Amino acid sequence: MINFNQPHLTGKEAHYMYEAVYAGKLSGNGRFTKACQAWFEQRYGFRKTLLTTSGTDALEMCAMLCNLKPGDEVIVPSYTFVSTALAFLREGAKVVFADSMKRNPNIDAETLEALITPHTKVIVPVHYAGVACDMDAIMAIAKKHNLLVVEDAAQAIDATYKGKPLGAIGHLAAFSFHETKNITAGGEGGLLVVNDERFVRRAEILWEKGTNRAEFFRGEVNKYGWVDMGSSFLPSEVNAAFLWAQLENIDEIQTKRKVLWETYYKCLKPLADKGCFSLPDIPDYASNNAHMFYLVLPNLEARTGLIKHLKENGVCAVFHYLSLHSSPYYKSKHDGRELLQCDRYADCLVRLPLFFDLSTDEVNHICDLIAAYYQ
C-alpha cells in the first residue's frame, strides 16, 4: 500500500531530542525554541515569531490579539479546516464565510467587499496547498476598511507571493507543523508570526499564560505576574528539537517534494488536457512549495470512483475539506448564501500521496493507475 502521507525523518531528530532531554530544560523556550524562532525571523523576515503547540493554537493567539468583541465579524473561507473558523468563534466573533475562486480553492478576493459590514474586523485568507491568495487585493481591501489580516499559512511554509514569503504580508500569521505538513515538530506544532509592532509585546504575554515572565527572564522587569489573558501555548523543548532537525534540512526536503510534484504534473497533464480532471492552479504571483498535489474531478461520482480504483490497487488517495458553512455545527448559523465553488471542491477535489520518502517510480505508478482508470 502506498500511504497518503508518511512523516520524514532527517536522521538528526533523535539526537537533538536527546540533547534537549539531558540539557535539563524540557518545558519550552529553551535553546531549541530560540534557535527555531531566530531561524524563521532571519530566513523569512518575520518581525516576531513564537513556536506553539499546534497551528490551531497559533490561530487562537491570532484571534486573541485581534481583540474581538461579541458581534464583531470575521471573514473566513468556507473551504478550510475547522480551526480557521473555530479560533475566532472562541473569541465570540461571528464568522462570515466567503466562497473560493473558480481557478483554485483560495478565497475569492473579488467577493470580499460585498461581505464587509460596519461590524467586520478581520479577513483570514487561507493559502490552500501552499499557494498564495491574491494578497495585494486583500491587503488593499483591508486598508480601505481598516481591517486586520490574519494569514492562515498552515500549509504555506517556504512559499511566496510575488517573491515575498507568505506569513510576512498580513498583520499576523499562523503556520502548522503537523505531521502532514512539509516539515513537522514531531507530529504536532505551530508558529505564530507577528508582523505588526502593535502586537509584539502582548503576543509574548499570551504565549506565557498571561504573564510577563519572558520579560522577567530577560531582566526587563524585576518580577513577573498575571497581566493579561493567555494560555499554555509553548511547545516542549523536545518538539522544538525535532523541528530544528527538520529546519536544517528544509532545502533538501523542498527540492525533493517539488520533483515529485512536477512528476505528477507532467504525467497527468495529457489526461487533464482531455478534460478528465483539472490540475492544481498556480497563479503567476504565487510560488509552489509542493505541499499538496490534487485533482479536481467533474463531479462527486467521478471522484468516488477514482478513489475506489486507487484503493483497490494499493494507493491511498483522499478527499479534503467539507464546506464549513454547511457543516452540522454551523449550518443553522450561516446566512443562507450559496458558496458554489466551496461546495464544488468539497465534492470534486482528491489529494494524491505526496511526501519526501515517496519515490518518483511510485509517483509514475500512481499516474499509470489513473491513466488505466480512464482507459
C-alpha positions as CSV (number, residue, x, y, z in Angstrom):
1,M,0.0,0.0,0.0
2,I,1.3,3.5,-0.9
3,N,0.2,5.6,2.1
4,F,-1.3,9.1,1.6
5,N,1.4,10.5,4.0
6,Q,4.5,9.4,5.8
7,P,6.4,11.8,8.1
8,H,10.0,12.3,7.0
9,L,12.9,11.8,9.4
10,T,16.2,13.6,8.6
11,G,18.3,11.4,11.0
12,K,19.0,14.2,13.5
13,E,15.7,14.3,15.3
14,A,16.5,11.8,18.0
15,H,20.0,13.2,18.5
16,Y,18.6,16.8,19.1
17,M,15.8,15.4,21.3
18,Y,18.4,13.6,23.4
19,E,20.3,16.9,23.8
20,A,17.1,18.6,24.9
21,V,16.3,15.9,27.4
22,Y,19.8,15.9,29.0
23,A,20.2,19.7,29.0
24,G,17.7,19.7,31.9
25,K,15.3,22.2,30.2
26,L,12.2,20.5,28.8
27,S,9.4,23.0,29.3
28,G,9.9,25.2,26.3
29,N,11.5,28.5,25.4
30,G,15.0,26.9,25.7
31,R,17.9,26.7,23.3
32,F,16.0,24.8,20.5
33,T,12.9,27.0,20.8
34,K,15.0,30.2,20.5
35,A,17.0,28.7,17.6
36,C,13.9,27.8,15.6
37,Q,12.3,31.2,16.2
38,A,15.5,33.1,15.1
39,W,15.7,30.9,12.0
40,F,12.2,31.8,10.9
41,E,12.8,35.5,11.6
42,Q,16.1,35.6,9.7
43,R,15.1,33.4,6.7
44,Y,11.7,35.0,6.1
45,G,12.0,38.4,7.6
46,F,9.1,37.9,10.1
47,R,9.0,40.7,12.7
48,K,8.4,38.3,15.7
49,T,7.8,34.5,15.9
50,L,6.7,32.3,18.7
51,L,6.5,28.5,18.5
52,T,3.2,27.0,19.6
53,T,1.9,23.5,20.3
54,S,-0.1,23.5,17.1
55,G,-1.3,25.6,14.2
56,T,-4.6,25.7,15.9
57,D,-3.0,27.4,18.9
58,A,-1.2,29.8,16.7
59,L,-4.6,30.8,15.1
60,E,-6.2,31.1,18.6
61,M,-3.4,33.5,19.6
62,C,-4.1,35.5,16.4
63,A,-7.7,35.7,17.3
64,M,-6.9,36.9,20.9
65,L,-4.6,39.5,19.5
66,C,-7.3,40.9,17.3
67,N,-9.2,41.9,20.5
68,L,-12.6,40.8,19.2
69,K,-15.8,41.5,20.9
70,P,-19.2,39.8,20.7
71,G,-20.9,40.9,17.4
72,D,-17.6,41.5,15.6
73,E,-17.4,39.8,12.2
74,V,-14.5,37.8,10.7
75,I,-14.4,36.8,7.0
76,V,-13.1,33.2,6.6
77,P,-13.2,30.9,3.5
78,S,-15.7,28.1,3.9
79,Y,-13.3,25.6,2.2
80,T,-10.8,25.3,5.0
81,F,-10.0,23.3,8.1
82,V,-12.3,23.9,11.1
83,S,-9.5,25.5,13.2
84,T,-9.5,28.6,10.9
85,A,-13.1,29.4,12.0
86,L,-13.0,27.9,15.4
87,A,-10.2,30.2,16.7
88,F,-12.4,33.3,16.1
89,L,-15.6,31.8,17.3
90,R,-13.9,31.1,20.6
91,E,-13.4,34.9,20.9
92,G,-17.1,35.5,20.5
93,A,-16.9,36.7,16.9
94,K,-19.4,35.9,14.1
95,V,-17.8,34.1,11.2
96,V,-18.9,35.2,7.8
97,F,-18.0,32.6,5.2
98,A,-16.6,33.5,1.8
99,D,-16.5,31.5,-1.4
100,S,-13.4,30.1,-3.2
101,M,-12.1,31.1,-6.6
102,K,-13.1,29.1,-9.6
103,R,-9.5,28.6,-10.6
104,N,-8.3,27.3,-7.2
105,P,-9.7,26.7,-3.7
106,N,-8.3,30.0,-2.3
107,I,-10.6,32.8,-1.1
108,D,-12.1,34.8,-3.9
109,A,-10.9,38.4,-3.2
110,E,-13.4,39.8,-5.7
111,T,-16.3,38.8,-3.4
112,L,-14.9,40.2,-0.2
113,E,-16.1,43.8,-0.2
114,A,-19.7,42.6,-0.6
115,L,-19.3,40.8,2.7
116,I,-17.9,43.7,4.7
117,T,-20.2,45.5,7.2
118,P,-19.6,48.0,9.9
119,H,-19.0,45.0,12.2
120,T,-16.2,43.4,10.1
121,K,-12.9,43.4,11.9
122,V,-10.7,40.7,10.3
123,I,-10.1,38.9,7.0
124,V,-8.5,35.5,7.2
125,P,-7.0,34.3,3.8
126,V,-6.0,30.6,3.8
127,H,-3.2,29.8,1.4
128,Y,-4.6,26.5,0.3
129,A,-2.0,23.9,-0.8
130,G,0.7,26.5,0.0
131,V,-0.4,28.6,-3.0
132,A,-0.7,32.3,-2.2
133,C,-4.1,34.1,-2.2
134,D,-4.3,37.4,-4.0
135,M,-2.7,39.3,-1.2
136,D,-2.4,42.7,-2.9
137,A,-6.1,42.8,-3.4
138,I,-6.8,41.5,0.1
139,M,-4.5,44.0,1.8
140,A,-5.9,46.9,-0.3
141,I,-9.4,46.0,0.9
142,A,-8.3,45.7,4.5
143,K,-6.5,49.1,4.4
144,K,-9.6,50.7,2.8
145,H,-11.9,49.4,5.6
146,N,-9.4,49.5,8.4
147,L,-9.4,45.7,8.9
148,L,-6.8,43.3,10.2
149,V,-5.5,40.5,8.0
150,V,-4.5,37.1,9.6
151,E,-2.8,34.8,7.1
152,D,-3.7,31.1,7.7
153,A,-0.4,29.8,6.3
154,A,-0.7,26.3,7.8
155,Q,0.3,24.7,4.5
156,A,2.4,27.5,3.2
157,I,5.9,27.1,4.7
158,D,8.6,28.4,2.3
159,A,6.0,29.7,-0.2
160,T,5.9,33.2,-1.6
161,Y,3.6,35.9,-3.1
162,K,5.4,38.0,-5.7
163,G,8.6,36.9,-4.1
164,K,7.6,37.8,-0.5
165,P,7.3,35.0,2.0
166,L,3.8,34.0,2.9
167,G,3.1,34.8,6.5
168,A,5.1,38.1,6.2
169,I,2.3,40.1,4.5
170,G,-0.6,40.2,6.9
171,H,-0.6,41.7,10.3
172,L,-0.5,38.2,11.9
173,A,0.0,34.7,10.6
174,A,-0.1,31.1,11.7
175,F,1.8,28.0,10.4
176,S,1.3,24.4,11.2
177,F,4.0,21.7,11.7
178,H,1.6,18.8,11.9
179,E,2.9,15.5,10.6
180,T,1.1,16.0,7.3
181,K,3.0,19.3,6.6
182,N,6.2,19.7,4.7
183,I,8.1,19.9,8.0
184,T,7.0,18.7,11.4
185,A,7.7,19.3,15.0
186,G,7.3,15.7,15.9
187,G,3.6,15.2,14.9
188,E,2.2,18.5,16.3
189,G,3.4,22.0,16.4
190,G,2.8,25.5,15.0
191,L,4.2,29.0,14.7
192,L,2.7,32.5,15.4
193,V,4.0,35.3,13.3
194,V,3.6,38.9,14.3
195,N,4.4,41.5,11.6
196,D,2.7,44.5,13.3
197,E,4.7,46.1,16.1
198,R,1.4,46.8,18.0
199,F,1.0,43.1,18.8
200,V,4.5,42.0,19.7
201,R,4.5,42.6,23.5
202,R,1.0,41.2,24.0
203,A,1.7,38.1,21.9
204,E,4.5,37.1,24.2
205,I,2.3,37.7,27.3
206,L,-0.5,35.5,25.8
207,W,2.1,32.9,25.0
208,E,3.4,32.9,28.6
209,K,-0.1,32.2,30.1
210,G,-1.0,35.8,30.5
211,T,2.2,36.7,32.5
212,N,5.2,38.9,31.7
213,R,7.5,36.1,32.6
214,A,9.6,36.4,29.4
215,E,10.4,40.0,30.2
216,F,11.4,38.9,33.7
217,F,13.8,36.3,32.3
218,R,15.4,38.9,30.0
219,G,15.9,41.2,33.0
220,E,13.4,43.8,31.8
221,V,11.3,43.7,35.0
222,N,12.3,42.7,38.5
223,K,9.3,40.4,39.0
224,Y,6.6,38.9,36.9
225,G,2.9,38.4,37.4
226,W,-0.5,37.9,35.8
227,V,-1.1,40.8,33.5
228,D,-3.5,39.6,30.7
229,M,-5.4,36.7,29.3
230,G,-3.3,33.8,27.9
231,S,-2.8,30.1,27.9
232,S,-0.1,27.4,27.8
233,F,0.8,27.8,24.1
234,L,4.5,26.9,24.4
235,P,5.6,23.6,23.0
236,S,8.1,21.3,24.8
237,E,11.8,21.7,24.0
238,V,11.6,18.2,22.7
239,N,9.2,19.3,20.0
240,A,11.4,22.3,19.2
241,A,14.5,20.0,19.0
242,F,12.6,17.7,16.5
243,L,11.7,20.8,14.4
244,W,15.2,22.1,14.4
245,A,16.4,18.9,12.7
246,Q,13.8,19.5,10.0
247,L,14.7,23.1,9.5
248,E,18.3,22.2,9.0
249,N,17.2,20.1,6.0
250,I,14.3,22.2,4.6
251,D,16.0,22.9,1.3
252,E,16.6,19.2,0.6
253,I,13.0,18.5,1.7
254,Q,11.6,21.2,-0.6
255,T,13.7,20.2,-3.6
256,K,12.5,16.5,-3.4
257,R,8.9,17.4,-2.9
258,K,9.0,19.7,-5.9
259,V,10.5,16.9,-8.1
260,L,7.6,14.7,-7.0
261,W,5.0,17.4,-7.7
262,E,6.4,18.1,-11.2
263,T,6.5,14.4,-12.0
264,Y,2.7,14.2,-11.1
265,Y,2.0,17.3,-13.2
266,K,3.9,16.2,-16.3
267,C,2.5,12.7,-16.2
268,L,-1.1,13.7,-15.7
269,K,-1.3,16.7,-18.0
270,P,-2.3,14.7,-21.1
271,L,-5.4,13.4,-19.2
272,A,-6.2,16.9,-17.9
273,D,-5.9,18.2,-21.5
274,K,-8.6,15.6,-22.4
275,G,-10.9,17.0,-19.8
276,C,-10.7,14.1,-17.3
277,F,-9.9,16.5,-14.4
278,S,-8.2,19.8,-13.6
279,L,-4.7,20.0,-12.3
280,P,-3.5,22.4,-9.5
281,D,-3.6,26.0,-10.4
282,I,-0.5,28.2,-9.6
283,P,-1.2,31.9,-10.4
284,D,1.7,34.0,-11.7
285,Y,2.0,35.8,-8.4
286,A,2.4,32.6,-6.4
287,S,5.3,30.1,-5.9
288,N,4.8,26.4,-5.5
289,N,6.0,24.9,-2.2
290,A,4.8,21.4,-3.2
291,H,2.7,20.9,-0.1
292,M,0.0,19.1,-2.0
293,F,-0.9,17.6,-5.3
294,Y,-4.6,17.4,-6.0
295,L,-7.0,16.9,-8.9
296,V,-10.4,18.4,-9.3
297,L,-12.8,16.0,-11.0
298,P,-16.0,16.8,-12.8
299,N,-18.4,15.5,-10.0
300,L,-18.7,13.5,-6.8
301,E,-19.3,10.2,-8.6
302,A,-16.1,10.6,-10.7
303,R,-14.1,11.3,-7.6
304,T,-15.6,8.4,-5.6
305,G,-14.8,6.1,-8.5
306,L,-11.2,7.2,-8.8
307,I,-10.5,7.0,-5.1
308,K,-12.0,3.5,-5.0
309,H,-9.9,2.4,-8.0
310,L,-6.7,3.6,-6.4
311,K,-7.5,2.0,-3.1
312,E,-8.2,-1.4,-4.9
313,N,-4.7,-1.0,-6.4
314,G,-2.9,-0.2,-3.2
315,V,-2.9,3.6,-3.3
316,C,-4.4,5.7,-0.5
317,A,-5.9,8.9,-2.1
318,V,-8.2,11.1,0.0
319,F,-10.7,13.9,-0.4
320,H,-10.2,17.0,1.7
321,Y,-12.5,19.6,3.5
322,L,-16.2,19.7,3.6
323,S,-17.6,23.2,3.4
324,L,-17.8,24.7,6.8
325,H,-20.9,26.8,6.0
326,S,-23.0,23.6,5.5
327,S,-21.4,21.7,8.5
328,P,-23.8,20.3,11.2
329,Y,-22.4,22.7,13.7
330,Y,-22.7,25.9,11.7
331,K,-25.4,25.4,9.1
332,S,-28.1,27.0,11.2
333,K,-25.8,30.0,11.9
334,H,-24.9,30.6,8.2
335,D,-26.8,33.4,6.4
336,G,-28.1,31.1,3.6
337,R,-25.8,32.3,0.8
338,E,-24.8,29.6,-1.7
339,L,-21.0,29.1,-1.9
340,L,-20.9,27.1,-5.1
341,Q,-17.1,26.9,-5.6
342,C,-16.5,25.7,-2.0
343,D,-19.1,23.0,-2.5
344,R,-17.6,22.0,-5.8
345,Y,-14.2,21.5,-4.2
346,A,-15.8,19.6,-1.3
347,D,-17.4,17.2,-3.8
348,C,-14.7,17.0,-6.5
349,L,-11.2,17.5,-5.1
350,V,-9.0,14.5,-4.5
351,R,-5.5,14.6,-3.0
352,L,-2.8,12.2,-4.1
353,P,0.1,10.9,-2.0
354,L,3.0,13.4,-1.6
355,F,5.7,13.0,1.0
356,F,9.5,13.2,1.0
357,D,10.1,9.4,1.0
358,L,7.8,8.8,-1.9
359,S,9.8,7.8,-5.0
360,T,9.4,9.1,-8.5
361,D,8.8,5.4,-9.5
362,E,5.9,5.3,-7.1
363,V,4.5,8.6,-8.5
364,N,4.8,7.2,-12.0
365,H,3.0,4.0,-10.9
366,I,0.1,6.1,-9.4
367,C,-0.1,8.1,-12.6
368,D,-0.2,4.8,-14.6
369,L,-3.1,3.6,-12.4
370,I,-5.0,6.8,-13.0
371,A,-4.4,6.5,-16.8
372,A,-5.6,2.9,-16.7
373,Y,-8.8,4.0,-14.9
374,Y,-9.6,6.4,-17.7
375,Q,-8.9,3.9,-20.4
